[in-house]
Amino acid sequence: MELTQATVNDLLDRLGPGAGHLYLPGALDPQALTDLLGGRYGAPRTLVLDGFTDPTADGSRGAGLLTPFEGRAVTIRAWAYGDRWIGTGTARDAAGIVRPVLVAARREVPEPLAAAPGEDVD
């Protein structure tokens, strides 16, 4: 599979508008996917590195991306984008094989503060 921004668009479309995850072909370079997503969304947040989860990861910091892997994530990088978290990296599948993954999860976005009557909003 050749990775391009168009391929990334297709993969994200397969995840749908909400939460979802995909195990990708083993020949796919997870770093290339991380680079493409980084070019699109900016610098990632590392949630899991070498199987160790960032202890500050919680519901507001992308932990929902880890739910589908049930402790099998090896490396996961994440980006906040609108009302979604987008993540990629590697995780062990049901057979224990480390494979590249793409994952999305819902993200809580705080409501904007309401302006008081007569107050100017910037």
Backbone as a printed PyTorch tensor [residue, N CA C, xyz], in Angstrom:
tensor([[[  0.8430,  -1.1730,   0.0000],
         [  0.0000,   0.0000,   0.0000],
         [  0.8910,   1.2400,   0.0000]],

        [[  0.7300,   2.0780,  -1.0200],
         [  1.4810,   3.3250,  -1.0790],
         [  0.7460,   4.3650,  -0.2490]],

        [[  1.4770,   5.0220,   0.6350],
         [  0.8570,   6.0240,   1.4870],
         [  0.9570,   7.4060,   0.8570]],

        [[ -0.1880,   8.0180,   0.6910],
         [ -0.2950,   9.3910,   0.2330],
         [ -1.3760,  10.0530,   1.0750]],

        [[ -1.5290,  11.3600,   0.9450],
         [ -2.6080,  12.0320,   1.6740],
         [ -3.9660,  11.4930,   1.2220]],

        [[ -4.0820,  11.1320,  -0.0600],
         [ -5.3430,  10.5600,  -0.5560],
         [ -5.6170,   9.2080,   0.1100]],

        [[ -4.5730,   8.3970,   0.2960],
         [ -4.7350,   7.1070,   0.9790],
         [ -5.1660,   7.3320,   2.4220]],

        [[ -4.5510,   8.3150,   3.0760],
         [ -4.9240,   8.6430,   4.4540],
         [ -6.3930,   9.0650,   4.5090]],

        [[ -6.8330,   9.8800,   3.5440],
         [ -8.2400,  10.2790,   3.4920],
         [ -9.1430,   9.0530,   3.3970]],

        [[ -8.7900,   8.1000,   2.5450],
         [ -9.5840,   6.8730,   2.3860],
         [ -9.6330,   6.0690,   3.6870]],

        [[ -8.4950,   5.9540,   4.3580],
         [ -8.4580,   5.2110,   5.6230],
         [ -9.3090,   5.8980,   6.6810]],

        [[ -9.2080,   7.2180,   6.7760],
         [-10.0180,   7.9450,   7.7560],
         [-11.5010,   7.8230,   7.4290]],

        [[-11.8480,   7.8170,   6.1490],
         [-13.2470,   7.6260,   5.7490],
         [-13.7530,   6.2510,   6.1820]],

        [[-12.8830,   5.2400,   6.1180],
         [-13.2830,   3.8890,   6.5400],
         [-13.5790,   3.8410,   8.0350]],

        [[-12.9390,   4.7210,   8.8060],
         [-13.2100,   4.7710,  10.2470],
         [-14.5680,   5.3900,  10.5340]],

        [[-15.0780,   6.1880,   9.6050],
         [-16.3620,   6.8480,   9.8100],
         [-16.2060,   8.1200,  10.6110]],

        [[-17.3230,   8.7750,  10.8940],
         [-17.2610,  10.0760,  11.5660],
         [-17.0120,   9.9950,  13.0760]],

        [[-17.2250,   8.8590,  13.6850],
         [-17.0660,   8.7310,  15.1330],
         [-15.8110,   7.9690,  15.4930]],

        [[-15.9800,   6.9890,  16.3370],
         [-14.8690,   6.1740,  16.8080],
         [-14.7270,   4.9300,  15.9370]],

        [[-13.5150,   4.4140,  15.8500],
         [-13.2510,   3.1890,  15.1160],
         [-11.7600,   2.9230,  15.0660]],

        [[-11.4000,   1.7320,  14.6020],
         [ -9.9760,   1.4200,  14.4640],
         [ -9.7730,   0.4310,  13.3250]],

        [[ -8.5720,   0.4740,  12.7710],
         [ -8.1930,  -0.4330,  11.6880],
         [ -6.8110,  -1.0020,  11.9690]],

        [[ -6.6730,  -2.3130,  11.8030],
         [ -5.3410,  -2.9110,  11.7260],
         [ -4.9430,  -2.8190,  10.2600]],

        [[ -3.7700,  -2.2860,   9.9990],
         [ -3.3080,  -2.0610,   8.6310],
         [ -2.3460,  -3.1600,   8.2160]],

        [[ -2.0660,  -3.2810,   6.9160],
         [ -1.1360,  -4.3230,   6.4580],
         [  0.2300,  -4.1940,   7.1450]],

        [[  0.8190,  -5.3230,   7.4750],
         [  2.1020,  -5.3420,   8.1770],
         [  3.2320,  -4.6820,   7.4160]],

        [[  3.1480,  -4.6380,   6.0840],
         [  4.2050,  -4.0260,   5.2750],
         [  4.1550,  -2.5020,   5.3200]],

        [[  3.0680,  -1.9340,   5.8190],
         [  2.9370,  -0.4860,   5.8870],
         [  3.8860,   0.0690,   6.9420]],

        [[  4.5890,   1.1400,   6.6170],
         [  5.5280,   1.7800,   7.5510],
         [  4.7540,   2.7080,   8.4800]],

        [[  4.6370,   2.3600,   9.7630],
         [  3.8610,   3.2010,  10.6800],
         [  4.4460,   4.6140,  10.8180]],

        [[  5.7620,   4.7450,  10.6770],
         [  6.3630,   6.0750,  10.7840],
         [  5.9550,   6.9520,   9.6020]],

        [[  5.8040,   6.3630,   8.4190],
         [  5.3520,   7.1250,   7.2540],
         [  3.9310,   7.6470,   7.4760]],

        [[  3.0820,   6.8230,   8.0760],
         [  1.7200,   7.2620,   8.3680],
         [  1.7450,   8.3700,   9.4180]],

        [[  2.5680,   8.2230,  10.4400],
         [  2.7090,   9.2680,  11.4580],
         [  3.1740,  10.5710,  10.8200]],

        [[  4.1290,  10.4920,   9.9030],
         [  4.6320,  11.6910,   9.2280],
         [  3.5420,  12.3660,   8.4000]],

        [[  2.7400,  11.5770,   7.6770],
         [  1.6580,  12.1520,   6.8840],
         [  0.6100,  12.8260,   7.7690]],

        [[  0.2460,  12.1670,   8.8600],
         [ -0.7280,  12.7700,   9.7720],
         [ -0.1440,  13.9970,  10.4600]],

        [[  1.1390,  13.9510,  10.7850],
         [  1.7980,  15.1080,  11.3830],
         [  1.8200,  16.2950,  10.4370]],

        [[  2.0200,  16.0330,   9.1430],
         [  1.9750,  17.1000,   8.1600],
         [  0.5930,  17.7310,   8.0530]],

        [[ -0.4090,  16.9500,   8.3670],
         [ -1.7940,  17.4300,   8.2930],
         [ -2.2440,  18.0970,   9.5840]],

        [[ -1.9300,  17.4900,  10.7430],
         [ -2.4740,  17.9440,  12.0190],
         [ -1.4540,  18.5910,  12.9590]],

        [[ -0.1690,  18.5640,  12.6320],
         [  0.8460,  19.1520,  13.5020],
         [  1.5490,  18.1000,  14.3520]],

        [[  2.2260,  18.5590,  15.3830],
         [  3.0000,  17.6630,  16.2550],
         [  2.0610,  16.7630,  17.0560]],

        [[  2.3750,  15.4520,  17.1170],
         [  1.5070,  14.5260,  17.8550],
         [  1.8160,  14.4920,  19.3400]],

        [[  0.8740,  13.9640,  20.0800],
         [  1.0530,  13.6430,  21.4970],
         [  1.3330,  12.1470,  21.5580]],

        [[  2.3410,  11.7390,  22.3060],
         [  2.6440,  10.3210,  22.4610],
         [  1.8230,   9.7680,  23.6210]],

        [[  0.9540,   8.8000,  23.3080],
         [  0.1320,   8.1640,  24.3390],
         [  0.7740,   6.8870,  24.8590]],

        [[  1.3800,   6.1200,  23.9340],
         [  2.0280,   4.8600,  24.3160],
         [  3.3720,   4.8000,  23.6030]],

        [[  4.4120,   4.4490,  24.3520],
         [  5.7480,   4.2890,  23.7770],
         [  6.3440,   3.0090,  24.3270]],

        [[  6.7310,   2.1160,  23.4420],
         [  7.3010,   0.8190,  23.8250],
         [  6.4160,   0.0640,  24.8160]],

        [[  5.0990,   0.1740,  24.6310],
         [  4.1490,  -0.5480,  25.4700],
         [  3.7930,   0.1330,  26.7730]],

        [[  4.4140,   1.2760,  27.0690],
         [  4.1310,   1.9940,  28.3180],
         [  3.2320,   3.1850,  28.0230]],

        [[  2.0870,   3.2340,  28.6950],
         [  1.1100,   4.2990,  28.4910],
         [  1.4740,   5.5190,  29.3160]],

        [[  1.3640,   6.6830,  28.7040],
         [  1.5740,   7.9490,  29.4070],
         [  0.6190,   7.9970,  30.5920]],

        [[  1.1260,   8.1660,  31.8100],
         [  0.2400,   8.1560,  32.9830],
         [ -0.7300,   9.3340,  33.0220]],

        [[ -0.4740,  10.3790,  32.2340],
         [ -1.3990,  11.5150,  32.2180],
         [ -2.5180,  11.3370,  31.1950]],

        [[ -2.4860,  10.2530,  30.4180],
         [ -3.5320,  10.0110,  29.4230],
         [ -4.8450,   9.7220,  30.1420]],

        [[ -5.8490,  10.5080,  29.8190],
         [ -7.1810,  10.2910,  30.3720],
         [ -8.1950,  10.6530,  29.3040]],

        [[ -9.4410,  10.7340,  29.6810],
         [-10.4900,  11.0090,  28.7110],
         [-10.3070,  12.3070,  27.9490]],

        [[ -9.7100,  13.2940,  28.5870],
         [ -9.5090,  14.5770,  27.9170],
         [ -8.1760,  14.6500,  27.1810]],

        [[ -7.3690,  13.6080,  27.2860],
         [ -6.0470,  13.6130,  26.6650],
         [ -5.8280,  12.4140,  25.7390]],

        [[ -6.8970,  11.8980,  25.1440],
         [ -6.7770,  10.8900,  24.1080],
         [ -6.8320,   9.4440,  24.5300]],

        [[ -7.0980,   9.1580,  25.7960],
         [ -7.1070,   7.7650,  26.2600],
         [ -8.1540,   6.9140,  25.5480]],

        [[ -9.1940,   7.5300,  24.9940],
         [-10.2080,   6.7850,  24.2610],
         [ -9.6420,   6.0560,  23.0500]],

        [[ -8.5080,   6.5250,  22.5430],
         [ -7.8590,   5.8590,  21.4100],
         [ -7.3120,   4.4860,  21.7900]],

        [[ -7.0600,   4.2710,  23.0680],
         [ -6.4440,   3.0200,  23.5200],
         [ -7.4670,   1.9230,  23.8040]],

        [[ -8.7240,   2.2830,  23.9690],
         [ -9.7740,   1.3350,  24.3420],
         [ -9.8490,   0.1100,  23.4330]],

        [[ -9.8080,   0.2670,  22.0910],
         [ -9.9580,  -0.9330,  21.2500],
         [ -8.8260,  -1.9470,  21.3960]],

        [[ -7.6840,  -1.5220,  21.9120],
         [ -6.5190,  -2.4090,  21.9540],
         [ -6.3610,  -3.1400,  23.2780]],

        [[ -7.1510,  -2.8140,  24.2780],
         [ -7.1900,  -3.5360,  25.5540],
         [ -5.8030,  -3.8720,  26.0910]],

        [[ -4.9440,  -2.8660,  26.1830],
         [ -3.6060,  -3.0730,  26.7430],
         [ -2.5900,  -3.6280,  25.7590]],

        [[ -2.9380,  -3.7840,  24.4880],
         [ -2.0140,  -4.3390,  23.4990],
         [ -1.3150,  -3.2780,  22.6530]],

        [[ -1.5370,  -1.9830,  22.9520],
         [ -0.8810,  -0.9130,  22.1880],
         [  0.6150,  -0.9400,  22.4530]],

        [[  1.4020,  -0.8070,  21.4110],
         [  2.8590,  -0.7810,  21.5240],
         [  3.3480,   0.6600,  21.4210]],

        [[  2.9040,   1.3680,  20.3900],
         [  3.2320,   2.7830,  20.2040],
         [  2.0150,   3.4660,  19.6000]],

        [[  1.5390,   4.5210,  20.2370],
         [  0.4070,   5.2810,  19.7100],
         [  0.7240,   6.7670,  19.8300]],

        [[  0.6020,   7.4630,  18.6970],
         [  0.7230,   8.9150,  18.6520],
         [ -0.6700,   9.4620,  18.3420]],

        [[ -1.0150,  10.6380,  18.8840],
         [ -2.3760,  11.1460,  18.7650],
         [ -2.4130,  12.6310,  18.4280]],

        [[ -3.4950,  13.0030,  17.7500],
         [ -3.7610,  14.3900,  17.4080],
         [ -5.2020,  14.7080,  17.7740]],

        [[ -5.4260,  15.8810,  18.3650],
         [ -6.7720,  16.3790,  18.5990],
         [ -7.1840,  17.1580,  17.3630]],

        [[ -8.3520,  16.8190,  16.8160],
         [ -8.8360,  17.5070,  15.6220],
         [-10.3510,  17.6390,  15.7200]],

        [[-10.8160,  18.8420,  15.9680],
         [-12.2560,  19.0680,  16.1250],
         [-12.8040,  18.2300,  17.2680]],

        [[-13.8550,  17.4710,  16.9830],
         [-14.4720,  16.6390,  18.0300],
         [-13.9730,  15.2030,  18.0030]],

        [[-12.7630,  15.0010,  17.4250],
         [-12.1820,  13.6540,  17.3470],
         [-10.7310,  13.6550,  17.7830]],

        [[-10.3160,  12.5070,  18.2780],
         [ -8.9040,  12.1870,  18.4180],
         [ -8.5650,  11.2700,  17.2530]],

        [[ -7.4280,  11.5010,  16.6180],
         [ -6.9210,  10.6360,  15.5620],
         [ -5.6070,  10.0670,  16.0670]],

        [[ -5.3960,   8.7700,  15.9340],
         [ -4.1610,   8.1600,  16.4110],
         [ -3.6250,   7.1260,  15.4470]],

        [[ -2.3280,   6.9320,  15.4980],
         [ -1.6910,   5.8870,  14.7040],
         [ -0.4850,   5.3660,  15.4550]],

        [[ -0.0050,   4.2320,  15.0230],
         [  1.1540,   3.6010,  15.6460],
         [  1.0940,   2.1080,  15.4180]],

        [[  1.3940,   1.3520,  16.4720],
         [  1.3680,  -0.1050,  16.3720],
         [  0.6800,  -0.6990,  17.5940]],

        [[  0.0830,  -1.8580,  17.3810],
         [ -0.5630,  -2.5990,  18.4790],
         [ -0.5390,  -4.0750,  18.1250]],

        [[ -0.6290,  -4.9040,  19.1410],
         [ -0.7040,  -6.3540,  18.9190],
         [ -2.1400,  -6.7180,  18.5560]],

        [[ -2.2790,  -7.5380,  17.5180],
         [ -3.6130,  -8.0110,  17.1570],
         [ -3.9890,  -9.1870,  18.0620]],

        [[ -5.1270,  -9.8150,  17.8110],
         [ -5.6040, -10.9150,  18.6530],
         [ -4.6270, -12.0900,  18.6810]],

        [[ -3.8200, -12.2490,  17.6130],
         [ -2.8300, -13.3250,  17.5570],
         [ -1.4920, -12.9210,  18.1710]],

        [[ -1.3870, -11.6760,  18.6620],
         [ -0.1510, -11.2200,  19.2880],
         [  0.8660, -10.6290,  18.3250]],

        [[  0.4910, -10.4620,  17.0560],
         [  1.3970,  -9.9060,  16.0530],
         [  1.3030,  -8.3830,  16.0880]],

        [[  2.4530,  -7.7130,  16.1310],
         [  2.4750,  -6.2500,  16.1380],
         [  2.1970,  -5.7530,  14.7210]],

        [[  1.1400,  -4.9420,  14.6000],
         [  0.7250,  -4.4220,  13.2960],
         [  0.4850,  -2.9220,  13.3790]],

        [[  0.6550,  -2.2180,  12.2670],
         [  0.3080,  -0.7950,  12.2350],
         [ -1.1990,  -0.6270,  12.4280]],

        [[ -1.5890,   0.4730,  13.0700],
         [ -3.0000,   0.7390,  13.3250],
         [ -3.3200,   2.2030,  13.0380]],

        [[ -4.5890,   2.4330,  12.7760],
         [ -5.1500,   3.7750,  12.6850],
         [ -6.4110,   3.7430,  13.5240]],

        [[ -6.6020,   4.7520,  14.3580],
         [ -7.7190,   4.7320,  15.2970],
         [ -8.2810,   6.1390,  15.4590]],

        [[ -9.5820,   6.2120,  15.7160],
         [-10.2360,   7.4860,  15.9960],
         [-11.1550,   7.3020,  17.1950]],

        [[-11.3220,   8.3660,  17.9630],
         [-12.2140,   8.3370,  19.1240],
         [-12.8710,   9.7090,  19.2580]],

        [[-14.0220,   9.7140,  19.8630],
         [-14.7190,  10.9730,  20.1340],
         [-13.8950,  11.8060,  21.1130]],

        [[-13.9950,  13.0960,  20.9520],
         [-13.2710,  14.0320,  21.8140],
         [-14.2660,  15.0320,  22.3950]],

        [[-14.2070,  15.2050,  23.7000],
         [-15.0510,  16.1980,  24.3580],
         [-14.4720,  17.5770,  24.0700]],

        [[-15.2760,  18.4220,  23.4570],
         [-14.8520,  19.7880,  23.1700],
         [-15.6460,  20.7050,  24.0860]],

        [[-14.9480,  21.5230,  24.8870],
         [-15.6760,  22.3860,  25.8130],
         [-16.5460,  23.3990,  25.0630]],

        [[-17.6980,  23.6880,  25.6420],
         [-18.5880,  24.6980,  25.0740],
         [-17.9430,  26.0750,  25.2420]],

        [[-18.0920,  26.9380,  24.2380],
         [-17.5610,  28.2920,  24.3980],
         [-18.3070,  29.0230,  25.5030]],

        [[-17.6030,  29.9050,  26.1650],
         [-18.2260,  30.6890,  27.2240],
         [-19.2470,  31.6390,  26.6060]],

        [[-20.3830,  31.7380,  27.2380],
         [-21.4250,  32.6220,  26.7540],
         [-21.0950,  34.0590,  27.1680]],

        [[-21.3630,  34.9950,  26.2910],
         [-21.1440,  36.4010,  26.6050],
         [-22.3490,  36.9290,  27.3570]],

        [[-22.0850,  37.8230,  28.2830],
         [-23.1610,  38.4640,  29.0200],
         [-23.9090,  39.4200,  28.0950]],

        [[-25.1730,  39.6670,  28.3260],
         [-25.9280,  40.5940,  27.4780],
         [-25.2050,  41.9490,  27.3900]],

        [[-25.0600,  42.4400,  26.1790],
         [-24.4130,  43.7390,  25.9750],
         [-22.9020,  43.6710,  25.9320]],

        [[-22.3350,  42.4760,  26.1800],
         [-20.8710,  42.3140,  26.1620],
         [-20.4300,  41.9560,  24.7580]],

        [[-19.3380,  42.5480,  24.3130],
         [-18.8080,  42.2930,  22.9690],
         [-18.0300,  40.9830,  22.9770]],

        [[-18.2340,  40.1570,  21.9610],
         [-17.5480,  38.8710,  21.8580],
         [-16.4680,  38.9830,  20.7930]],

        [[-15.2460,  38.6140,  21.1170],
         [-14.1460,  38.6340,  20.1400],
         [-14.0830,  37.3250,  19.4160]]])
